[in-house]
Amino acid sequence: MITENIKKHFKGDQIIWLVVVGLMLVSVVAVYTSTGSLAYAKRDGNTVYFVLKHIAMLLLGLGSMVFVHRVPPRYISGLANALMAISILSLAAVQVVGSSTNGASRWLNLGFFSFQPSEFAKIALIVFVARHLALHQHEPDARKAFKPIMIGMLLVCGLIFKDNLSTFLLTAGTCMILMFIGRVPLRYLSLAALVGVGLLTIMLLTAPVLAPHVPMLKRLVTWNNRIERFFSDEKKVSEGDFQLIQAQKAIATGGIGGKGPGNSYYRNFLPMAFSDFIFAIILEEYGLWGGFIIVMAYVILMARAINIARKSERPFHIFLVLGLVLLLVFQAFINMGVCVGILPVTGQTLPLVSMGGTSNLFTGMAIGAILSVSRFNQEQEELNASEVEETV
């Protein structure tokens, strides 16, 4: 009876629901154990304040997932242009009235609600790209989709670029892959990638000269320094990148079996242990086995989403599911890659695990959209089965 009620209210791929809930439970424990120093610094030692706040945001994300998964995919497609307009306006507004975090204006405060427009814009852009690719799938190739998609990418990614290079690369890269899957001519994509990489390379190389004279490019120096430190020798990295060294020490001392829940030592020294570097704390406390389980959770999420796309017959459904799951899983592996030292420090959080506010809300929306397509597929299968029974 309980199982039937769960299936009634939580439709779509049940494995995805289990993976999401599992990651959220891991998140609660990991955030609680990694916010001790923050609690003493900000809340007079109230160690439950941040975890309770985090649980509230996780529940908000779960609620958004439940809500969106009940929205038919055709409505999501119909909202593509409106979502894009909202994301562009919010990204533009944050440049004028946004609050600054670590030298970057990324937060938009609406009084009762503060959020990062870039988190919403990523999802809106994927919906927009999926819609335009779907509109041109009846043609020999989707070359006509390239122009409107590139205009949308330039507007959204261009506004993100000023404050967040990693989110810019993540979003633009996902859209490029989605266009490749959507049969946009390779020569178009190659030219766009060549121009983009060329401009970015020139800007990074000239960062020390340009940044002092162009205020909107002041973070170029930060990005350039991070890349230089990453490719430098071990001695220079240890002197210049405290976060990365502490994360690597945490991972190394965790070993295979880990120190056990709550026994992390480096949570007291690792900045952003509860967000950007939470995977390092998980590896320290749960060892390689714990890290392996987290990695497999995202692999399963991608595999189930690909299976949903494979069963879908409508182009928009396919592109929507693939775009959103690539965005989430790429972000997860970027975060984990930074923690283990194979990527430069980026500031990307671990979806569904890191302590976050609106990121949990928008992650829930993205997974809800994937489950919306899964739910549609299931309903179509049930309808086809009933029609067959009536015919027999």
C-alpha positions in Angstrom: 0.0 0.0 0.0 2.8 2.4 0.9 4.7 1.5 -2.3 1.6 2.2 -4.4 1.1 5.6 -2.8 4.8 6.5 -3.4 4.5 5.5 -7.1 1.3 7.5 -7.3 2.8 10.8 -6.1 6.4 10.2 -7.3 6.2 9.1 -10.9 8.9 8.7 -13.5 12.1 6.7 -13.1 12.1 5.3 -9.6 15.9 4.7 -9.7 16.5 8.4 -10.2 14.2 9.2 -7.2 16.3 6.8 -5.1 19.6 8.3 -6.3 18.5 11.8 -5.5 17.2 10.9 -2.1 20.3 9.0 -1.3 22.6 11.9 -2.3 20.5 14.2 -0.2 20.9 12.0 2.9 24.6 11.8 2.3 24.6 15.6 2.0 22.9 16.1 5.4 25.5 14.1 7.2 28.4 15.6 5.2 27.3 19.2 5.7 26.7 18.6 9.5 30.2 17.3 10.0 31.9 19.9 7.8 30.3 23.1 9.2 31.7 22.9 12.8 34.2 25.6 12.3 31.7 27.8 10.5 29.2 27.3 13.3 31.8 28.5 15.9 32.8 31.4 13.7 29.3 32.6 12.8 26.8 31.1 15.2 28.6 30.9 18.6 29.0 27.1 18.3 25.4 26.3 17.2 26.4 23.3 15.1 22.8 22.4 14.1 21.9 25.8 12.6 23.6 25.3 9.2 22.5 21.7 8.8 18.9 22.6 9.6 19.0 25.5 7.1 20.5 23.0 4.6 17.8 20.5 5.2 15.2 23.2 4.6 16.8 24.0 1.2 17.0 20.3 0.3 13.3 20.0 1.0 12.7 23.0 -1.1 14.7 21.4 -3.9 12.8 18.2 -3.5 9.5 20.1 -3.6 10.5 21.8 -6.8 11.4 18.4 -8.3 8.0 17.0 -7.3 6.2 20.0 -8.8 8.2 20.2 -12.1 7.9 16.4 -12.7 4.1 16.9 -12.8 4.4 19.5 -15.6 4.0 18.0 -19.0 7.1 18.4 -21.2 5.1 20.3 -23.8 4.5 23.1 -21.3 8.2 23.2 -20.5 8.9 23.6 -24.2 6.3 26.4 -24.5 8.0 28.3 -21.7 11.4 28.2 -23.4 11.4 31.8 -24.6 9.9 33.2 -21.4 12.5 31.4 -19.3 15.3 32.8 -21.5 13.9 36.3 -21.2 13.8 36.0 -17.4 17.3 34.6 -17.2 18.8 37.4 -19.4 17.0 40.1 -17.4 18.2 38.6 -14.1 21.8 38.2 -15.3 21.8 41.8 -16.5 20.3 43.0 -13.2 22.9 41.2 -11.1 25.6 43.2 -12.9 24.0 46.4 -11.7 22.5 45.7 -8.2 24.0 42.2 -7.5 25.8 41.5 -4.2 29.5 40.6 -4.3 30.9 37.3 -3.2 34.7 36.6 -3.5 35.0 39.6 -5.8 32.2 38.5 -8.2 28.7 39.9 -8.4 26.7 36.7 -8.5 23.7 37.1 -6.1 20.5 39.0 -6.8 18.6 40.0 -3.7 14.9 40.4 -4.1 14.3 41.1 -0.4 12.5 37.9 0.5 14.7 35.8 -1.7 18.3 35.8 -2.9 19.5 33.7 -5.7 22.3 33.2 -8.3 20.8 34.0 -11.7 23.5 31.9 -13.4 22.0 28.8 -11.7 18.6 29.5 -13.3 20.1 30.7 -16.6 21.9 27.3 -17.1 18.6 25.5 -17.1 16.7 28.1 -19.1 19.4 27.9 -21.8 19.2 24.1 -22.0 15.4 24.3 -22.4 15.9 26.9 -25.1 18.5 24.9 -27.0 16.4 21.7 -26.8 13.4 23.5 -28.2 15.2 25.0 -31.2 17.0 21.8 -32.0 13.6 19.9 -31.9 12.0 22.4 -34.3 14.5 21.6 -37.0 14.9 17.8 -36.7 12.6 17.2 -39.7 15.2 18.9 -41.9 18.3 17.2 -43.5 20.4 18.9 -40.8 19.7 21.4 -38.1 21.8 24.2 -39.5 18.8 26.7 -39.1 18.9 26.1 -35.4 22.5 27.3 -35.1 21.8 31.0 -35.4 19.1 31.4 -32.8 20.9 29.1 -30.4 24.2 31.0 -30.8 22.4 34.3 -30.1 20.9 32.8 -27.0 24.3 31.4 -25.9 26.1 34.7 -26.5 23.6 36.6 -24.4 23.4 34.1 -21.5 27.0 32.9 -21.5 28.4 36.3 -22.2 26.7 37.7 -19.1 27.8 34.7 -17.0 31.4 35.0 -18.3 32.2 38.2 -16.4 31.9 36.7 -13.0 32.1 32.9 -13.4 34.4 31.4 -16.0 33.8 27.8 -14.9 30.0 28.1 -15.2 30.5 29.8 -18.6 32.6 26.9 -19.8 30.3 24.3 -18.3 27.1 25.8 -19.9 28.6 26.6 -23.3 30.3 23.2 -23.5 27.0 21.4 -22.7 25.2 23.4 -25.4 27.9 22.6 -28.0 27.6 18.9 -27.2 23.8 19.1 -27.4 24.0 20.8 -30.8 26.4 18.1 -32.0 23.9 15.5 -30.9 21.1 17.5 -32.6 22.9 17.3 -36.0 24.0 20.9 -36.3 26.8 20.8 -39.0 30.2 20.1 -37.5 31.8 22.9 -39.4 29.5 25.4 -37.7 30.4 24.0 -34.3 34.1 23.9 -35.1 34.2 27.5 -36.2 32.3 28.6 -33.1 34.6 26.6 -30.8 37.7 27.9 -32.5 36.6 31.6 -32.2 35.5 31.1 -28.6 38.7 29.3 -27.5 40.9 31.8 -29.4 39.2 34.8 -27.8 39.4 33.3 -24.3 43.1 32.4 -24.7 43.9 35.9 -25.9 42.1 37.4 -22.9 43.8 35.2 -20.4 47.2 35.8 -21.8 46.7 39.6 -21.8 45.0 39.5 -18.4 47.7 41.4 -16.5 47.5 44.2 -19.0 43.8 44.4 -19.7 42.3 43.9 -16.2 43.5 47.1 -14.6 42.0 49.2 -17.4 38.8 47.2 -18.0 36.8 46.8 -14.7 34.5 44.1 -16.1 37.5 41.9 -16.8 39.1 42.2 -13.3 38.6 38.5 -12.6 40.8 37.6 -15.5 43.8 37.9 -13.3 42.3 35.5 -10.8 41.5 32.9 -13.5 45.0 33.3 -15.0 46.6 32.8 -11.6 44.6 29.7 -10.9 45.6 28.2 -14.2 49.3 29.1 -13.8 49.4 27.6 -10.3 47.7 24.4 -11.5 50.3 23.8 -14.2 53.3 24.9 -12.1 55.6 22.7 -10.0 54.5 21.2 -6.6 56.4 23.7 -4.6 54.7 26.7 -6.2 51.3 25.1 -5.9 51.8 24.4 -2.2 52.7 28.1 -1.6 49.9 29.5 -3.7 46.9 27.3 -3.4 46.0 26.5 0.2 42.6 25.1 -0.6 43.9 22.5 -3.0 46.7 21.3 -0.7 44.4 20.9 2.3 41.9 19.0 0.1 44.7 16.6 -1.0 45.8 16.1 2.5 42.3 15.2 3.6 42.0 12.7 0.8 45.4 11.2 1.5 44.7 10.6 5.2 41.3 9.1 4.4 42.8 6.1 2.8 40.5 3.2 1.6 38.2 2.9 4.6 38.1 6.5 5.9 38.2 7.9 9.4 34.5 7.5 10.0 31.6 10.0 10.1 32.4 13.2 12.0 36.1 12.3 12.3 37.5 14.7 9.7 40.5 16.7 10.8 40.9 18.9 7.7 37.4 20.2 7.9 38.8 22.7 10.4 41.4 24.0 7.9 39.8 23.6 4.5 38.0 26.7 3.3 34.6 25.9 1.8 34.7 22.3 3.2 30.9 22.3 3.2 30.5 23.4 -0.5 33.3 23.5 -3.1 35.4 20.9 -1.3 32.8 18.7 0.4 33.9 15.7 -1.7 37.4 15.9 -0.1 35.7 15.7 3.3 33.6 12.7 2.2 36.8 10.9 1.0 38.5 11.7 4.3 35.7 10.3 6.4 34.5 7.5 4.2 37.6 6.7 2.2 37.8 5.6 -1.4 34.8 3.4 -1.0 32.6 6.3 0.0 34.0 8.3 -2.9 33.3 5.4 -5.3 29.7 5.3 -4.2 29.2 9.0 -4.8 30.8 8.7 -8.3 28.6 5.7 -9.1 25.5 7.6 -8.0 26.1 10.2 -10.7 27.0 7.5 -13.2 23.7 5.8 -12.5 21.8 9.1 -12.8 23.3 9.7 -16.2 22.6 6.1 -17.3 19.0 6.3 -16.3 18.6 9.6 -18.0 20.1 8.3 -21.2 17.6 5.4 -21.0 14.8 7.9 -20.6 16.0 9.7 -23.7 16.3 6.4 -25.6 12.7 5.6 -24.9 11.5 9.0 -25.9 10.1 9.5 -29.4 9.8 13.3 -29.4 13.0 15.3 -30.2 12.4 18.0 -27.5 12.2 15.3 -24.8 15.4 13.7 -25.9 17.4 17.0 -26.1 15.9 18.2 -22.8 16.9 15.1 -20.9 20.4 14.8 -22.4 21.1 18.5 -21.9 20.1 18.6 -18.3 21.8 15.4 -17.2 25.0 16.4 -19.0 24.9 19.7 -17.2 24.5 18.1 -13.8 26.9 15.3 -14.2 29.6 17.4 -15.8 29.3 19.8 -12.9 29.6 16.9 -10.4 32.8 15.5 -12.1 34.3 19.0 -12.3 33.8 19.4 -8.6 35.3 16.0 -7.9 38.2 16.6 -10.3 39.1 19.8 -8.5 39.1 18.1 -5.1 41.4 15.3 -6.3 43.7 17.8 -8.1 43.2 16.9 -11.7 41.5 20.2 -12.5 42.1 23.9 -11.5 40.1 25.3 -8.7 36.7 26.4 -10.2 34.2 27.1 -7.5 31.7 24.6 -8.8 29.6 22.8 -6.1 28.7 19.1 -6.0 25.0 18.9 -7.0 22.6 17.6 -4.3 25.5 17.2 -1.9 27.2 20.6 -1.3 25.6 23.0 1.1 23.7 25.5 -1.0 20.6 27.6 -1.2 19.0 28.2 -4.5 21.4 25.8 -6.3 19.4 23.0 -4.6 16.2 24.6 -5.9 17.3 24.8 -9.5 18.9 21.3 -9.4 15.6 20.0 -8.2 13.9 21.7 -11.2 16.4 20.2 -13.6 15.9 16.7 -12.3 12.1 17.3 -12.2 12.2 18.1 -15.9 14.0 14.9 -16.6 11.4 13.0 -14.5 8.6 14.8 -16.4 9.8 13.2 -19.6 10.1 9.8 -17.8 6.5 10.2 -16.5 5.3 11.1 -20.0 7.0 7.9 -21.4 5.4 5.8 -18.7 1.9 7.2 -19.4 2.3 6.6 -23.1 3.4 3.0 -22.5 0.3 2.5 -20.3 -1.9 4.1 -22.9 -0.5 1.9 -25.7 -0.9 -1.2 -23.5 -4.5 -0.4 -22.8 -5.2 0.2 -26.4 -3.7 -3.2 -27.3 -5.9 -4.9 -24.6 -9.0 -3.2 -26.0 -8.1 -4.4 -29.5 -7.6 -7.9 -28.3 
